[in-house]
Amino acid sequence: MNKKIKRVKLEYPRTEGNANAILLDLIDVRASDGILIEYDFYRDGWVISQPTVLKWDIDDKECDPKYKESAFIPSWQYIEDDE
């Protein structure tokens, strides 16, 4: 299968009012939980988190999925230094 890429840009995520995370969900006959992707400026890399809660009580008004970090991907980790 050929890859078809959907590009999503977080523009200046540290600016108030701008999006600072992407929620990626799969819609298919194969069920999967979504992942939350955001940039950690302190560690200089991407954080991928997954929900730990997918079911809520009927009267739960918040329905917080309580995302937990699953992976950290450092920026520029595969770029070779020219020196």
N, CA, C and O atoms as CSV, one atom per row, in Angstrom:
chain,resi,resn,atom,element,x,y,z
A,1,MET,N,N,0.843,-1.176,0.000
A,1,MET,CA,C,0.000,0.000,0.000
A,1,MET,C,C,0.892,1.245,0.000
A,1,MET,O,O,1.826,1.341,0.796
A,2,ASN,N,N,0.609,2.181,-0.879
A,2,ASN,CA,C,1.348,3.439,-0.934
A,2,ASN,C,C,0.912,4.351,0.203
A,2,ASN,O,O,-0.271,4.435,0.534
A,3,LYS,N,N,1.882,5.027,0.793
A,3,LYS,CA,C,1.557,5.976,1.859
A,3,LYS,C,C,0.977,7.239,1.270
A,3,LYS,O,O,1.502,7.781,0.297
A,4,LYS,N,N,-0.099,7.706,1.856
A,4,LYS,CA,C,-0.668,9.010,1.532
A,4,LYS,C,C,-0.622,9.798,2.826
A,4,LYS,O,O,-1.267,9.431,3.808
A,5,ILE,N,N,0.122,10.854,2.827
A,5,ILE,CA,C,0.395,11.592,4.058
A,5,ILE,C,C,-0.525,12.800,4.195
A,5,ILE,O,O,-0.715,13.570,3.254
A,6,LYS,N,N,-1.083,12.945,5.377
A,6,LYS,CA,C,-1.894,14.115,5.729
A,6,LYS,C,C,-1.023,14.994,6.611
A,6,LYS,O,O,-0.678,14.589,7.721
A,7,ARG,N,N,-0.664,16.164,6.159
A,7,ARG,CA,C,0.216,17.048,6.922
A,7,ARG,C,C,-0.607,17.948,7.841
A,7,ARG,O,O,-1.592,18.561,7.431
A,8,VAL,N,N,-0.170,18.003,9.088
A,8,VAL,CA,C,-0.795,18.862,10.090
A,8,VAL,C,C,0.307,19.703,10.702
A,8,VAL,O,O,1.315,19.163,11.158
A,9,LYS,N,N,0.138,20.993,10.719
A,9,LYS,CA,C,1.153,21.877,11.287
A,9,LYS,C,C,0.613,22.540,12.549
A,9,LYS,O,O,-0.485,23.097,12.554
A,10,LEU,N,N,1.402,22.470,13.615
A,10,LEU,CA,C,1.091,23.237,14.816
A,10,LEU,C,C,1.847,24.556,14.686
A,10,LEU,O,O,3.072,24.593,14.796
A,11,GLU,N,N,1.113,25.623,14.454
A,11,GLU,CA,C,1.755,26.916,14.247
A,11,GLU,C,C,1.906,27.651,15.569
A,11,GLU,O,O,0.920,27.988,16.225
A,12,TYR,N,N,3.140,27.891,15.944
A,12,TYR,CA,C,3.470,28.614,17.172
A,12,TYR,C,C,2.627,28.117,18.344
A,12,TYR,O,O,1.812,28.864,18.886
A,13,PRO,N,N,2.820,26.857,18.737
A,13,PRO,CA,C,1.978,26.261,19.774
A,13,PRO,C,C,2.106,26.904,21.154
A,13,PRO,O,O,1.259,26.673,22.017
A,14,ARG,N,N,3.149,27.709,21.378
A,14,ARG,CA,C,3.290,28.375,22.670
A,14,ARG,C,C,2.558,29.710,22.720
A,14,ARG,O,O,2.516,30.359,23.765
A,15,THR,N,N,1.978,30.123,21.588
A,15,THR,CA,C,1.198,31.356,21.548
A,15,THR,C,C,-0.211,31.082,22.055
A,15,THR,O,O,-0.866,30.134,21.623
A,16,GLU,N,N,-0.664,31.916,22.970
A,16,GLU,CA,C,-1.990,31.727,23.560
A,16,GLU,C,C,-3.074,31.700,22.486
A,16,GLU,O,O,-3.103,32.543,21.590
A,17,GLY,N,N,-3.949,30.728,22.594
A,17,GLY,CA,C,-5.048,30.587,21.646
A,17,GLY,C,C,-4.752,29.637,20.493
A,17,GLY,O,O,-5.673,29.191,19.810
A,18,ASN,N,N,-3.480,29.322,20.267
A,18,ASN,CA,C,-3.127,28.387,19.189
A,18,ASN,C,C,-3.165,26.946,19.702
A,18,ASN,O,O,-2.913,26.684,20.878
A,19,ALA,N,N,-3.481,26.028,18.802
A,19,ALA,CA,C,-3.472,24.606,19.162
A,19,ALA,C,C,-2.059,24.196,19.550
A,19,ALA,O,O,-1.087,24.651,18.946
A,20,ASN,N,N,-1.945,23.328,20.569
A,20,ASN,CA,C,-0.621,22.868,20.985
A,20,ASN,C,C,-0.526,21.342,21.042
A,20,ASN,O,O,0.456,20.800,21.548
A,21,ALA,N,N,-1.532,20.656,20.530
A,21,ALA,CA,C,-1.515,19.194,20.496
A,21,ALA,C,C,-2.422,18.710,19.367
A,21,ALA,O,O,-3.332,19.410,18.922
A,22,ILE,N,N,-2.137,17.488,18.923
A,22,ILE,CA,C,-2.930,16.859,17.865
A,22,ILE,C,C,-3.473,15.544,18.418
A,22,ILE,O,O,-2.724,14.743,18.977
A,23,LEU,N,N,-4.769,15.325,18.261
A,23,LEU,CA,C,-5.377,14.058,18.634
A,23,LEU,C,C,-5.590,13.274,17.345
A,23,LEU,O,O,-6.330,13.705,16.461
A,24,LEU,N,N,-4.938,12.124,17.246
A,24,LEU,CA,C,-4.994,11.297,16.051
A,24,LEU,C,C,-5.812,10.051,16.356
A,24,LEU,O,O,-5.449,9.254,17.221
A,25,ASP,N,N,-6.907,9.893,15.646
A,25,ASP,CA,C,-7.791,8.738,15.825
A,25,ASP,C,C,-7.863,7.930,14.538
A,25,ASP,O,O,-7.674,8.465,13.446
A,26,LEU,N,N,-8.134,6.657,14.673
A,26,LEU,CA,C,-8.293,5.753,13.540
A,26,LEU,C,C,-9.771,5.418,13.391
A,26,LEU,O,O,-10.420,4.976,14.339
A,27,ILE,N,N,-10.291,5.633,12.191
A,27,ILE,CA,C,-11.670,5.244,11.900
A,27,ILE,C,C,-11.593,4.143,10.847
A,27,ILE,O,O,-11.279,4.391,9.682
A,28,ASP,N,N,-11.886,2.928,11.285
A,28,ASP,CA,C,-11.774,1.758,10.423
A,28,ASP,C,C,-12.507,0.609,11.119
A,28,ASP,O,O,-12.970,0.757,12.250
A,29,VAL,N,N,-12.608,-0.519,10.448
A,29,VAL,CA,C,-13.239,-1.670,11.089
A,29,VAL,C,C,-12.353,-2.235,12.192
A,29,VAL,O,O,-12.836,-2.978,13.047
A,30,ARG,N,N,-11.073,-1.899,12.188
A,30,ARG,CA,C,-10.127,-2.307,13.232
A,30,ARG,C,C,-10.131,-1.237,14.320
A,30,ARG,O,O,-9.759,-0.091,14.068
A,31,ALA,N,N,-10.542,-1.602,15.507
A,31,ALA,CA,C,-10.616,-0.650,16.611
A,31,ALA,C,C,-9.220,-0.326,17.142
A,31,ALA,O,O,-8.337,-1.184,17.159
A,32,SER,N,N,-9.036,0.909,17.569
A,32,SER,CA,C,-7.783,1.342,18.164
A,32,SER,C,C,-8.031,2.580,19.004
A,32,SER,O,O,-8.893,3.398,18.683
A,33,ASP,N,N,-7.267,2.714,20.088
A,33,ASP,CA,C,-7.361,3.960,20.836
A,33,ASP,C,C,-6.574,5.028,20.081
A,33,ASP,O,O,-5.675,4.707,19.303
A,34,GLY,N,N,-6.906,6.284,20.306
A,34,GLY,CA,C,-6.207,7.374,19.643
A,34,GLY,C,C,-4.899,7.691,20.356
A,34,GLY,O,O,-4.617,7.165,21.433
A,35,ILE,N,N,-4.108,8.559,19.736
A,35,ILE,CA,C,-2.896,9.045,20.381
A,35,ILE,C,C,-2.914,10.570,20.367
A,35,ILE,O,O,-3.450,11.201,19.456
A,36,LEU,N,N,-2.318,11.130,21.393
A,36,LEU,CA,C,-2.182,12.571,21.523
A,36,LEU,C,C,-0.722,12.904,21.253
A,36,LEU,O,O,0.169,12.314,21.863
A,37,ILE,N,N,-0.467,13.840,20.350
A,37,ILE,CA,C,0.895,14.208,19.970
A,37,ILE,C,C,1.104,15.679,20.293
A,37,ILE,O,O,0.301,16.529,19.909
A,38,GLU,N,N,2.196,15.975,21.007
A,38,GLU,CA,C,2.526,17.361,21.328
A,38,GLU,C,C,4.032,17.510,21.439
A,38,GLU,O,O,4.754,16.527,21.611
A,39,TYR,N,N,4.499,18.745,21.340
A,39,TYR,CA,C,5.934,19.003,21.400
A,39,TYR,C,C,6.319,19.468,22.786
A,39,TYR,O,O,5.686,20.362,23.349
A,40,ASP,N,N,7.362,18.859,23.340
A,40,ASP,CA,C,7.883,19.232,24.654
A,40,ASP,C,C,9.117,20.108,24.428
A,40,ASP,O,O,10.184,19.607,24.073
A,41,PHE,N,N,8.967,21.409,24.632
A,41,PHE,CA,C,10.058,22.337,24.378
A,41,PHE,C,C,11.171,22.215,25.415
A,41,PHE,O,O,12.313,22.570,25.122
A,42,TYR,N,N,10.877,21.731,26.599
A,42,TYR,CA,C,11.908,21.568,27.629
A,42,TYR,C,C,12.832,20.401,27.312
A,42,TYR,O,O,14.042,20.487,27.525
A,43,ARG,N,N,12.263,19.303,26.800
A,43,ARG,CA,C,13.079,18.129,26.455
A,43,ARG,C,C,13.464,18.114,24.989
A,43,ARG,O,O,14.240,17.256,24.569
A,44,ASP,N,N,12.938,19.048,24.193
A,44,ASP,CA,C,13.232,19.200,22.772
A,44,ASP,C,C,12.893,17.941,21.983
A,44,ASP,O,O,13.753,17.322,21.357
A,45,GLY,N,N,11.604,17.583,22.034
A,45,GLY,CA,C,11.164,16.426,21.265
A,45,GLY,C,C,9.657,16.235,21.343
A,45,GLY,O,O,8.954,16.960,22.048
A,46,TRP,N,N,9.184,15.253,20.612
A,46,TRP,CA,C,7.756,14.953,20.525
A,46,TRP,C,C,7.339,13.951,21.593
A,46,TRP,O,O,8.042,12.976,21.858
A,47,VAL,N,N,6.186,14.208,22.200
A,47,VAL,CA,C,5.602,13.313,23.187
A,47,VAL,C,C,4.363,12.666,22.572
A,47,VAL,O,O,3.502,13.355,22.026
A,48,ILE,N,N,4.280,11.358,22.662
A,48,ILE,CA,C,3.093,10.623,22.217
A,48,ILE,C,C,2.460,10.012,23.456
A,48,ILE,O,O,3.112,9.289,24.209
A,49,SER,N,N,1.187,10.309,23.657
A,49,SER,CA,C,0.466,9.810,24.827
A,49,SER,C,C,-0.752,9.022,24.384
A,49,SER,O,O,-1.301,9.245,23.305
A,50,GLN,N,N,-1.164,8.089,25.247
A,50,GLN,CA,C,-2.352,7.285,24.983
A,50,GLN,C,C,-3.299,7.389,26.170
A,50,GLN,O,O,-2.863,7.597,27.303
A,51,PRO,N,N,-4.606,7.243,25.908
A,51,PRO,CA,C,-5.561,7.333,27.003
A,51,PRO,C,C,-5.481,6.121,27.927
A,51,PRO,O,O,-5.188,5.007,27.492
A,52,THR,N,N,-5.746,6.361,29.205
A,52,THR,CA,C,-5.788,5.256,30.167
A,52,THR,C,C,-7.223,4.954,30.581
A,52,THR,O,O,-7.485,3.940,31.228
A,53,VAL,N,N,-8.146,5.827,30.210
A,53,VAL,CA,C,-9.565,5.636,30.529
A,53,VAL,C,C,-10.369,5.787,29.235
A,53,VAL,O,O,-10.253,6.803,28.549
A,54,LEU,N,N,-11.170,4.797,28.906
A,54,LEU,CA,C,-12.006,4.863,27.698
A,54,LEU,C,C,-13.492,4.663,27.995
A,54,LEU,O,O,-14.319,4.723,27.086
A,55,LYS,N,N,-13.834,4.424,29.271
A,55,LYS,CA,C,-15.235,4.267,29.664
A,55,LYS,C,C,-15.500,5.168,30.864
A,55,LYS,O,O,-14.666,5.282,31.763
A,56,TRP,N,N,-16.669,5.807,30.869
A,56,TRP,CA,C,-17.023,6.715,31.944
A,56,TRP,C,C,-18.419,6.408,32.452
A,56,TRP,O,O,-19.239,5.829,31.740
A,57,ASP,N,N,-18.681,6.801,33.687
A,57,ASP,CA,C,-20.028,6.696,34.236
A,57,ASP,C,C,-20.969,7.581,33.432
A,57,ASP,O,O,-20.546,8.587,32.861
A,58,ILE,N,N,-22.220,7.217,33.388
A,58,ILE,CA,C,-23.218,7.950,32.611
A,58,ILE,C,C,-23.337,9.409,33.049
A,58,ILE,O,O,-23.666,10.271,32.234
A,59,ASP,N,N,-23.073,9.693,34.327
A,59,ASP,CA,C,-23.209,11.064,34.835
A,59,ASP,C,C,-21.878,11.820,34.867
A,59,ASP,O,O,-21.812,12.919,35.418
A,60,ASP,N,N,-20.820,11.249,34.286
A,60,ASP,CA,C,-19.521,11.920,34.236
A,60,ASP,C,C,-19.588,13.054,33.220
A,60,ASP,O,O,-19.771,12.808,32.028
A,61,LYS,N,N,-19.442,14.279,33.676
A,61,LYS,CA,C,-19.550,15.443,32.784
A,61,LYS,C,C,-18.218,15.773,32.100
A,61,LYS,O,O,-18.206,16.455,31.075
A,62,GLU,N,N,-17.104,15.299,32.654
A,62,GLU,CA,C,-15.794,15.640,32.116
A,62,GLU,C,C,-15.293,14.638,31.073
A,62,GLU,O,O,-14.748,15.043,30.047
A,63,CYS,N,N,-15.467,13.350,31.317
A,63,CYS,CA,C,-15.005,12.271,30.426
A,63,CYS,C,C,-13.530,12.450,30.045
A,63,CYS,O,O,-13.168,12.396,28.870
A,64,ASP,N,N,-12.698,12.661,31.055
A,64,ASP,CA,C,-11.269,12.868,30.856
A,64,ASP,C,C,-10.572,11.540,30.552
A,64,ASP,O,O,-10.617,10.631,31.381
A,65,PRO,N,N,-9.927,11.400,29.383
A,65,PRO,CA,C,-9.265,10.147,29.037
A,65,PRO,C,C,-7.960,9.897,29.800
A,65,PRO,O,O,-7.387,8.812,29.697
A,66,LYS,N,N,-7.490,10.876,30.557
A,66,LYS,CA,C,-6.267,10.749,31.362
A,66,LYS,C,C,-5.113,10.182,30.532
A,66,LYS,O,O,-4.701,9.036,30.715
A,67,TYR,N,N,-4.608,11.001,29.625
A,67,TYR,CA,C,-3.518,10.575,28.750
A,67,TYR,C,C,-2.229,10.347,29.535
A,67,TYR,O,O,-1.906,11.092,30.460
A,68,LYS,N,N,-1.498,9.299,29.147
A,68,LYS,CA,C,-0.231,8.947,29.772
A,68,LYS,C,C,0.826,8.837,28.675
A,68,LYS,O,O,0.580,8.250,27.622
A,69,GLU,N,N,1.991,9.402,28.928
A,69,GLU,CA,C,3.068,9.365,27.939
A,69,GLU,C,C,3.463,7.927,27.617
A,69,GLU,O,O,3.740,7.127,28.509
A,70,SER,N,N,3.481,7.620,26.322
A,70,SER,CA,C,3.857,6.291,25.845
A,70,SER,C,C,5.213,6.294,25.149
A,70,SER,O,O,5.919,5.285,25.133
A,71,ALA,N,N,5.566,7.444,24.574
A,71,ALA,CA,C,6.837,7.526,23.850
A,71,ALA,C,C,7.328,8.962,23.829
A,71,ALA,O,O,6.543,9.910,23.843
A,72,PHE,N,N,8.649,9.098,23.794
A,72,PHE,CA,C,9.279,10.395,23.605
A,72,PHE,C,C,10.246,10.263,22.440
A,72,PHE,O,O,11.081,9.359,22.421
A,73,ILE,N,N,10.137,11.159,21.471
A,73,ILE,CA,C,10.982,11.111,20.280
A,73,ILE,C,C,11.796,12.401,20.214
A,73,ILE,O,O,11.241,13.462,19.925
A,74,PRO,N,N,13.098,12.329,20.475
A,74,PRO,CA,C,13.927,13.536,20.430
A,74,PRO,C,C,13.965,14.136,19.025
A,74,PRO,O,O,13.963,13.410,18.031
A,75,SER,N,N,14.001,15.459,18.956
A,75,SER,CA,C,14.124,16.126,17.661
A,75,SER,C,C,15.517,15.932,17.085
A,75,SER,O,O,16.505,15.859,17.817
A,76,TRP,N,N,15.577,15.853,15.798
A,76,TRP,CA,C,16.820,15.806,15.041
A,76,TRP,C,C,17.714,14.627,15.435
A,76,TRP,O,O,18.930,14.709,15.263
A,77,GLN,N,N,17.156,13.545,15.953
A,77,GLN,CA,C,18.006,12.451,16.428
A,77,GLN,C,C,18.723,11.692,15.316
A,77,GLN,O,O,19.717,11.018,15.586
A,78,TYR,N,N,18.252,11.780,14.083
A,78,TYR,CA,C,18.894,11.042,12.990
A,78,TYR,C,C,19.686,11.939,12.044
A,78,TYR,O,O,20.214,11.457,11.042
A,79,ILE,N,N,19.778,13.220,12.340
A,79,ILE,CA,C,20.529,14.147,11.502
A,79,ILE,C,C,22.002,14.050,11.890
A,79,ILE,O,O,22.363,14.224,13.054
A,80,GLU,N,N,22.843,13.772,10.900
A,80,GLU,CA,C,24.275,13.645,11.168
A,80,GLU,C,C,24.918,15.015,11.215
A,80,GLU,O,O,24.569,15.903,10.437
A,81,ASP,N,N,25.855,15.183,12.128
A,81,ASP,CA,C,26.605,16.427,12.256
A,81,ASP,C,C,27.656,16.471,11.146
A,81,ASP,O,O,28.332,15.473,10.898
A,82,ASP,N,N,27.798,17.615,10.480
A,82,ASP,CA,C,28.747,17.750,9.375
A,82,ASP,C,C,30.193,17.834,9.829
A,82,ASP,O,O,31.105,17.732,9.009
A,83,GLU,N,N,30.415,18.016,11.113
A,83,GLU,CA,C,31.793,18.173,11.608
A,83,GLU,C,C,32.485,16.858,11.790
A,83,GLU,O,O,33.646,16.823,12.199
